[in-house]
Amino acid sequence: MKTITLFVLFLTCLSHHSLFSQQEELQLTYKDSIVQSSWRVGLGYNFVDDSGDMLDELFSFADQWNGVAYPSRVSIGRYFKSGIGVEGIASYNKYKVGKLIDGAINLEDTNYVGLDARLSYDLNKIIGETAWFDPYVGVGLGYTDANNQPRGTYNAVIGFRTWFSDRWGLDLSSSGKWAMSTDNATNHLQHAAAVVYRFGIEKGLSKKGEEKLALIEALQAEKQQKLDSIAAANREEEAAAMAERLAKEKEAARLAAAEKAKQDAENLRKRQIEDEIDALGLVYFDLNSSYLDKKSKSVLDALTLLLKENDGIVLKVSSFTDSRGTSTYNDWLSRKRVERTVAYLIQQGIAPERLQPEGYGEENLLNECDDHTYCPEEKHKINRRSEFKVVKF
């Protein structure tokens, strides 16, 4: 049984070690979080394709793309947890001589100005969050002055962002701009590359972070369940130990009470026997005599009966004299008196080992009748006696 218990404890400890190791390995880090909402500002370049054919020869950089050598695009926007973004963009460009503009070769440099507002949606809400690829689509409205032709535009955009940190990233996009009025104004494409900076960031867990958190919580729940099981087992063990201790205490109290009751009964019986012996009275002797008279023998007969009814009693028998006569004589006389008293009890069937004789002479007078005080015979007789005291039950 002890071997099985130790084996179970070993398996429990091994399980706890494995569980703790898993929890130590599974820790949420910054890699498990993503930026869910923020403000963003951007600064970069824009390139305009206003050749007039819209989607024909998209990558004809030399003939159709227009750009300047300095930053030509600024933007600011607010992006929400839902994936929706609202952004305002201002851009500047210049149509160069020799470029294809509205289906004709441009003969002079002209300015391009665009002011756009757009609503975008983060496609990662559909395909899953990534840090390096953050695609989006959007629509919007704008105002453009291009080739000396101002117009309102309907816009559509597709692009993606890639992030180097929580705050810094690169935004690449292409927008189609359709003129609201067809009077001499053609549709065109505008491409952009910008560095973006995020602030006012609110972060949350990525999908993988949420999965890791769910696993950590499951492991914690399993750990708590094991700890609860151990605690329950410990409580049961403590309860069993408590019950055993209480049972022992109850039994000890019962035994103590029984012992006390027994002792109280013995003490009561002892007092009753002592009272009965005292009620019998003392054995008295005549002056200078150690013989027992009829009355004294009557007292000893009653004492004999009481001793026979209580086998365990041991008596001390003490004999005394009055003060008259010398001390030596009185000592001898008291010994004779106690010998005769004890002898009579033995003759009546009391075992000698139950009697402890002692002669005290004229010691322990019961009144004032000493060598210096005159007393009548009745008072002296009180001191010529044999007494009985229980010394063992």
C-alpha positions as CSV (number, residue, x, y, z in Angstrom):
1,M,0.0,0.0,0.0
2,K,2.8,2.4,0.9
3,T,4.6,1.6,-2.4
4,I,1.4,2.4,-4.4
5,T,0.9,5.7,-2.5
6,L,4.5,6.7,-3.2
7,F,4.0,5.8,-6.9
8,V,0.9,8.0,-7.1
9,L,2.7,10.9,-5.5
10,F,5.5,10.5,-8.0
11,L,3.1,10.5,-10.9
12,T,1.4,13.6,-9.5
13,C,4.7,15.5,-9.1
14,L,5.7,14.4,-12.6
15,S,2.4,15.7,-14.0
16,H,2.8,19.0,-12.1
17,H,6.3,19.4,-13.4
18,S,5.1,18.8,-17.0
19,L,2.2,21.2,-16.5
20,F,4.4,23.9,-15.1
21,S,7.0,23.4,-17.9
22,Q,4.2,23.9,-20.5
23,Q,3.0,27.0,-18.8
24,E,6.6,28.4,-18.7
25,E,7.0,27.8,-22.4
26,L,3.6,29.3,-23.2
27,Q,3.9,32.9,-22.4
28,L,2.2,35.8,-24.2
29,T,4.8,38.1,-25.9
30,Y,4.6,41.2,-27.9
31,K,4.6,39.0,-31.0
32,D,1.1,37.8,-30.0
33,S,-0.3,41.3,-30.0
34,I,-1.5,43.5,-32.9
35,V,-2.5,47.1,-33.3
36,Q,-6.3,47.1,-33.4
37,S,-6.9,50.9,-33.7
38,S,-4.7,53.9,-34.2
39,W,-4.1,57.3,-35.8
40,R,-1.8,57.2,-38.8
41,V,0.1,59.9,-40.7
42,G,2.0,59.2,-43.9
43,L,4.6,60.9,-46.1
44,G,5.7,59.7,-49.5
45,Y,5.5,59.8,-53.2
46,N,2.7,59.6,-55.7
47,F,2.9,58.7,-59.4
48,V,0.1,59.6,-61.9
49,D,-0.9,57.7,-65.0
50,D,-3.2,60.0,-67.0
51,S,-2.6,58.6,-70.4
52,G,-6.3,58.4,-71.1
53,D,-6.4,54.6,-71.6
54,M,-6.8,53.9,-67.8
55,L,-5.8,50.2,-67.7
56,D,-3.7,49.9,-70.9
57,E,0.0,49.6,-70.5
58,L,-0.1,49.8,-66.7
59,F,3.7,49.6,-66.3
60,S,4.8,51.9,-69.0
61,F,6.8,54.0,-66.6
62,A,8.8,55.9,-69.1
63,D,5.9,57.0,-71.3
64,Q,2.9,57.3,-68.9
65,W,4.0,57.7,-65.3
66,N,4.5,61.1,-63.9
67,G,6.3,61.9,-60.6
68,V,8.6,64.4,-58.8
69,A,11.9,63.8,-57.0
70,Y,10.7,65.0,-53.6
71,P,7.9,63.8,-51.2
72,S,4.6,64.6,-52.8
73,R,2.0,63.0,-50.8
74,V,0.8,63.5,-47.2
75,S,-2.0,61.7,-45.4
76,I,-3.7,61.4,-42.0
77,G,-6.3,58.8,-41.0
78,R,-8.1,57.1,-38.2
79,Y,-8.4,53.3,-38.2
80,F,-10.8,51.3,-36.0
81,K,-11.0,47.8,-34.5
82,S,-13.6,46.9,-37.0
83,G,-11.1,47.2,-39.8
84,I,-12.7,50.4,-41.2
85,G,-10.3,53.3,-41.8
86,V,-11.1,57.0,-42.7
87,E,-8.3,58.9,-44.4
88,G,-7.6,62.3,-45.9
89,I,-4.9,62.6,-48.6
90,A,-3.3,65.6,-50.3
91,S,-0.9,65.0,-53.2
92,Y,1.1,67.1,-55.7
93,N,2.6,66.0,-59.0
94,K,3.7,67.5,-62.3
95,Y,2.9,66.3,-65.8
96,K,6.2,66.3,-67.7
97,V,6.8,67.3,-71.3
98,G,6.8,64.2,-73.5
99,K,4.5,62.1,-71.4
100,L,1.3,60.7,-72.7
101,I,-1.5,62.8,-71.2
102,D,-5.2,62.3,-72.1
103,G,-4.1,60.4,-75.3
104,A,-1.7,63.1,-76.5
105,I,2.0,63.9,-76.0
106,N,2.3,66.6,-73.3
107,L,4.0,69.7,-74.7
108,E,4.4,71.7,-71.4
109,D,4.8,71.0,-67.7
110,T,1.6,71.3,-65.8
111,N,0.8,70.9,-62.1
112,Y,-1.3,68.1,-60.6
113,V,-3.1,68.6,-57.3
114,G,-5.3,66.1,-55.6
115,L,-7.4,66.3,-52.4
116,D,-9.1,63.0,-51.5
117,A,-11.1,61.4,-48.7
118,R,-11.6,57.7,-48.6
119,L,-13.1,54.9,-46.6
120,S,-11.0,51.7,-46.5
121,Y,-11.4,48.2,-45.1
122,D,-8.5,46.0,-43.7
123,L,-8.7,42.6,-45.5
124,N,-6.8,41.0,-42.6
125,K,-10.2,40.9,-40.8
126,I,-11.1,38.3,-43.4
127,I,-7.9,36.5,-44.2
128,G,-6.2,36.8,-40.7
129,E,-3.8,39.2,-39.1
130,T,-0.2,39.3,-40.2
131,A,2.5,41.8,-39.4
132,W,4.2,41.9,-42.8
133,F,1.2,41.9,-45.2
134,D,-1.7,44.1,-44.4
135,P,-3.9,44.4,-47.6
136,Y,-6.9,46.7,-47.9
137,V,-9.5,48.1,-50.3
138,G,-11.4,51.3,-50.2
139,V,-13.6,53.8,-51.9
140,G,-13.8,57.6,-51.7
141,L,-14.4,61.0,-53.2
142,G,-12.0,63.7,-54.2
143,Y,-11.0,66.8,-56.0
144,T,-8.4,66.8,-58.7
145,D,-6.9,69.6,-60.8
146,A,-5.0,67.8,-63.6
147,N,-3.9,69.0,-67.0
148,N,-5.5,72.3,-66.1
149,Q,-8.9,70.5,-65.8
150,P,-10.4,70.6,-62.3
151,R,-12.9,67.9,-61.5
152,G,-14.6,65.9,-58.8
153,T,-13.7,62.2,-58.7
154,Y,-15.0,58.9,-57.6
155,N,-12.1,56.9,-56.2
156,A,-11.4,53.2,-55.6
157,V,-8.2,52.0,-54.0
158,I,-6.3,48.7,-53.5
159,G,-3.1,48.5,-51.5
160,F,-1.2,46.9,-48.7
161,R,1.0,48.0,-45.8
162,T,3.9,46.2,-44.3
163,W,5.0,47.0,-40.7
164,F,8.5,47.1,-39.3
165,S,7.3,47.8,-35.8
166,D,4.2,48.8,-33.9
167,R,4.6,52.4,-35.2
168,W,6.5,52.4,-38.5
169,G,5.5,50.9,-41.8
170,L,5.4,51.2,-45.5
171,D,2.2,51.8,-47.5
172,L,1.9,50.9,-51.2
173,S,-1.4,51.6,-53.1
174,S,-3.0,52.2,-56.4
175,S,-6.1,54.3,-56.9
176,G,-8.5,54.6,-59.8
177,K,-10.0,58.0,-60.1
178,W,-13.2,58.5,-62.3
179,A,-14.2,62.1,-63.2
180,M,-17.7,63.1,-62.0
181,S,-18.0,65.2,-65.2
182,T,-17.0,63.8,-68.6
183,D,-16.4,67.3,-70.1
184,N,-12.8,67.0,-71.4
185,A,-11.7,65.2,-68.2
186,T,-10.4,61.7,-68.4
187,N,-10.1,59.1,-65.8
188,H,-6.7,58.3,-64.4
189,L,-4.6,56.1,-62.0
190,Q,-2.6,57.3,-59.1
191,H,0.0,55.1,-57.4
192,A,1.6,55.9,-54.0
193,A,4.4,54.7,-51.8
194,A,4.7,56.3,-48.4
195,V,6.2,55.8,-45.0
196,V,3.5,55.7,-42.3
197,Y,3.6,56.3,-38.6
198,R,1.0,55.1,-36.1
199,F,0.1,56.9,-32.8
200,G,-2.8,56.7,-30.3
201,I,-2.4,53.0,-30.5
202,E,-4.8,50.5,-29.0
203,K,-3.5,46.9,-29.0
204,G,-5.1,43.5,-28.8
205,L,-4.2,39.9,-29.3
206,S,-3.7,38.4,-32.7
207,K,-5.6,35.3,-33.8
208,K,-2.5,33.2,-32.8
209,G,-2.3,35.2,-29.5
210,E,-5.9,34.4,-28.8
211,E,-5.3,30.7,-29.5
212,K,-2.2,30.8,-27.2
213,L,-4.2,32.6,-24.5
214,A,-7.0,30.0,-24.7
215,L,-4.3,27.2,-24.4
216,I,-2.7,29.0,-21.4
217,E,-6.1,29.4,-19.7
218,A,-6.9,25.7,-20.4
219,L,-3.5,24.7,-18.8
220,Q,-4.2,27.0,-15.9
221,A,-7.6,25.5,-15.4
222,E,-6.1,22.0,-15.5
223,K,-3.5,23.1,-13.0
224,Q,-6.1,24.6,-10.8
225,Q,-8.2,21.4,-11.1
226,K,-5.2,19.3,-10.0
227,L,-4.4,21.7,-7.1
228,D,-8.1,21.5,-6.1
229,S,-7.9,17.7,-6.2
230,I,-4.8,17.8,-4.0
231,A,-6.4,20.3,-1.7
232,A,-9.5,18.1,-1.4
233,A,-7.4,15.0,-0.7
234,N,-5.5,17.0,1.9
235,R,-8.8,18.1,3.5
236,E,-10.1,14.6,3.5
237,E,-6.8,13.4,5.1
238,E,-7.0,16.3,7.7
239,A,-10.6,15.5,8.4
240,A,-9.8,11.8,8.9
241,A,-6.9,12.8,11.2
242,M,-9.2,15.2,13.0
243,A,-11.9,12.5,13.4
244,E,-9.3,10.1,14.7
245,R,-7.9,12.7,17.2
246,L,-11.4,13.6,18.4
247,A,-12.2,9.9,18.8
248,K,-9.0,9.4,20.8
249,E,-9.8,12.5,22.9
250,K,-13.4,11.3,23.4
251,E,-12.1,7.9,24.5
252,A,-9.5,9.5,26.8
253,A,-12.2,11.7,28.3
254,R,-14.4,8.7,28.8
255,L,-11.6,6.8,30.5
256,A,-10.7,9.8,32.6
257,A,-14.4,10.3,33.6
258,A,-14.6,6.6,34.4
259,E,-11.4,6.7,36.4
260,K,-12.6,9.8,38.2
261,A,-16.0,8.2,38.9
262,K,-14.2,5.2,40.2
263,Q,-11.9,7.3,42.4
264,D,-14.8,9.4,43.6
265,A,-16.6,6.1,44.5
266,E,-13.6,4.8,46.3
267,N,-13.1,8.1,48.2
268,L,-16.8,8.1,49.1
269,R,-16.6,4.4,50.3
270,K,-13.4,5.3,52.1
271,R,-15.1,8.2,53.9
272,Q,-18.1,5.9,54.7
273,I,-15.8,3.2,56.1
274,E,-13.8,5.8,58.1
275,D,-17.1,7.2,59.4
276,E,-18.3,3.7,60.3
277,I,-15.0,3.0,62.1
278,D,-15.3,6.3,63.9
279,A,-18.9,5.4,64.9
280,L,-17.7,2.2,66.5
281,G,-15.7,4.2,69.1
282,L,-12.3,3.6,70.7
283,V,-11.1,0.8,72.9
284,Y,-10.4,2.0,76.4
285,F,-8.2,0.5,79.2
286,D,-8.2,0.6,83.0
287,L,-5.4,2.3,84.8
288,N,-2.1,0.4,84.5
289,S,-3.9,-2.4,82.5
290,S,-3.6,-3.8,79.0
291,Y,-6.5,-6.2,79.3
292,L,-9.6,-5.8,77.2
293,D,-12.9,-5.6,79.0
294,K,-16.3,-6.7,77.6
295,K,-17.1,-3.3,76.1
296,S,-13.7,-3.1,74.3
297,K,-14.2,-6.6,72.9
298,S,-17.6,-5.6,71.6
299,V,-16.0,-2.7,69.8
300,L,-13.3,-5.0,68.3
301,D,-16.0,-7.6,67.3
302,A,-17.8,-4.9,65.3
303,L,-14.5,-3.7,63.8
304,T,-13.7,-7.3,62.8
305,L,-17.1,-7.6,61.0
306,L,-16.4,-4.4,59.1
307,L,-12.9,-5.5,58.1
308,K,-14.2,-8.8,56.8
309,E,-16.7,-7.0,54.7
310,N,-13.9,-4.9,53.2
311,D,-11.0,-7.2,52.4
312,G,-8.7,-4.5,51.0
313,I,-8.5,-2.4,54.1
314,V,-5.3,-2.1,56.1
315,L,-5.6,-0.5,59.6
316,K,-3.1,1.3,61.7
317,V,-3.7,0.4,65.4
318,S,-2.3,3.0,67.8
319,S,-2.4,2.6,71.6
320,F,-1.8,5.3,74.2
321,T,-1.6,5.8,78.0
322,D,-2.5,8.7,80.2
323,S,0.2,11.0,81.6
324,R,0.6,9.3,85.0
325,G,3.7,7.2,85.5
326,T,7.1,7.5,83.9
327,S,7.5,7.8,80.1
328,T,9.4,4.6,79.9
329,Y,6.7,2.7,81.7
330,N,4.0,4.3,79.6
331,D,5.8,3.4,76.4
332,W,6.0,-0.2,77.5
333,L,2.3,-0.2,78.6
334,S,1.2,1.3,75.3
335,R,3.0,-1.5,73.4
336,K,1.3,-4.1,75.6
337,R,-2.1,-2.5,74.9
338,V,-1.6,-2.5,71.2
339,E,-0.3,-6.1,71.2
340,R,-3.4,-7.3,73.0
341,T,-5.7,-5.2,70.7
342,V,-4.1,-6.6,67.5
343,A,-4.0,-10.2,69.0
344,Y,-7.7,-10.1,69.6
345,L,-8.4,-9.0,66.0
346,I,-6.2,-11.8,64.7
347,Q,-8.0,-14.3,66.9
348,Q,-11.2,-13.1,65.2
349,G,-9.8,-14.0,61.7
350,I,-8.2,-10.7,60.5
351,A,-4.9,-11.3,58.7
352,P,-1.8,-9.9,60.6
353,E,-0.6,-8.1,57.4
354,R,-3.8,-6.0,57.5
355,L,-2.8,-4.5,60.9
356,Q,0.0,-2.0,61.6
357,P,0.5,-1.7,65.4
358,E,2.2,1.3,67.0
359,G,2.5,2.3,70.8
360,Y,2.9,5.9,71.6
361,G,3.0,6.0,75.4
362,E,1.7,9.2,76.8
363,E,2.1,11.1,73.5
364,N,-0.9,12.6,71.8
365,L,-3.1,13.3,74.8
366,L,-6.6,14.2,73.9
367,N,-7.1,16.7,76.6
368,E,-5.1,19.0,79.0
369,C,-4.3,16.2,81.5
370,D,-0.5,16.2,81.4
371,D,2.0,15.8,84.2
372,H,1.4,19.4,85.4
373,T,-2.4,19.4,85.4
374,Y,-4.7,17.8,87.9
375,C,-7.5,15.9,86.2
376,P,-10.2,13.5,87.6
377,E,-10.2,9.8,86.7
378,E,-12.9,10.3,84.0
379,K,-10.6,12.7,82.0
380,H,-7.5,10.5,82.4
381,K,-9.4,7.5,81.1
382,I,-10.0,9.3,77.8
383,N,-6.3,9.1,77.1
384,R,-6.0,5.3,77.8
385,R,-7.1,4.1,74.4
386,S,-6.5,2.2,71.2
387,E,-7.4,4.1,67.9
388,F,-7.9,2.8,64.4
389,K,-7.1,4.6,61.2
390,V,-7.4,3.3,57.6
391,V,-4.0,3.5,55.8
392,K,-4.8,1.5,52.7
393,F,-7.9,0.5,50.8
